[in-house]
Amino acid sequence: DELVQELSSGGGGDNGTGTPDVAYDEKNIRRRVYDALNVLMAMDIISKEKKEISWKGLPTTRENNFDLLKDDQKRLNMQIEKKELYLKELIDQKKAIEALIERNKGKPKSSSAKEGANPQFMGVQLPFLVVQTKPDADVDLQMSEDRQFVSFDFTYNPFEIHDENYVLHNMVKANKLKVKK
């Protein structure tokens, strides 16, 4: 009420008149002050007990919130690093595949059709897998007639299976496949 009287009197000492315009302005000011106080209470800047208003202070970043923000930043930075590494890996794969394509273009085409071989092409085709084991290991291999299913029996010998990305990466590292920079 004190704020409304001070604002409606314009800071002067005429204490306002009873005209309808002044009463309307007073209601309007009262509504705006009420709205402003509600906003400040919602932000926990002030508290209000009946007509008593107490200043609590501006909100500050609490230690706990700061620690949470630091943890979020660490987590996001780690995600960015992982994505950067993944992007580098994809770029390297693309370069290796492009180098393989160039290598395949340089291979002579076969004119004689070997059994099961494509007479038009003698390059490395994608995708492929390489199965690696000890040189002296006995491996039993069975393949379906349509070459869709393959079965290996390594009889207790350790083995590794590598996809084309692993093989191409190692070929690039060993300078067996020339990539463009």
Disulfide bonds with the S-S distance in Angstrom:
none
